[in-house]
Amino acid sequence: MQSGYTLPASKIKQFGIDRFRIYLQAANLFTITKYTGPDPELQTSDLNDNTNFGIDLGNYPANMRNYNLGVQITF
């Protein structure tokens, strides 16, 4: 999910900026599952060993919430 605001061009033209946008982005806000263990999609530390793919080895989950704040500027 991403939400942002673009400043009006009339307010920023005096600074030599054509477009200025600030946004907040969020990922993995919720997961629908009854599985209570860690994420089975994680790989082991040995990337050459594919025999454990999909097996829950107790690794830390990779689908944690992620928040990003960003700015887009066009000159």
N, C-alpha and C positions, 0 to 999 in steps of 0.2 A: 504494500500500500504506500502511496506517495501523495503528499499534499504540499502545495507550494503557493507562492504569491509572486507575481511579476509587478514590479514597480511601473507606474505610468511613464511612458517615454518623455513626456513633457517635464517631469521632475528630474530626470537623470541626464538629459541631453547636454546640459551645461557643463557636465563633468567629462564629456567625450565618450559616454557610454551609450550604446544603442539599446541594449537590453540587460536588465538586472533581475535575476530570479533567485529567491531563497526557498529552500524546500526541506521537508522532513520526510524521511523514508523509513519504513518499518518492514521487517521480514520475519516470518515464522511466528506470527502473533499467537496462533493457536494451532494445535494438532489434534485431529479427531482420531482417536485410537483407544482400544482397551488394553494395549500392551503396556506393562508397567516397567519393563526392563530398559536398558540402554538401547540406542539405535543400532540395529543389526547391520546397517549399511556401512558402518565404519570398517576400515581395513586394519590389518595388523601392522606392526612396525616394519615387518619384512614385506616390501612391495613385490618381491619375486615369488612369494608364496600365496597362491590363490586358492588353496584348499580350505581355508577358513572363511570364505566369503559367505555372509549371511548368518554366521554363527555369533551369538551373543557371548562375547568374551569379557564383559564387564567394563568396556571402555567408556570414556566420557561421551555423552551424547553430542552429536554434531548439529542437531537442529535447534540450537538455542536461539532465543530472541535476538534480533539485530536491529539497532537504531542508527540511522545516519542523518547528519545534518549537512546540507550542501548549499553552495552558491554557484550560480551560472552567470557569467558576465560576457557580453558580446560588445566588442569595440568597433 
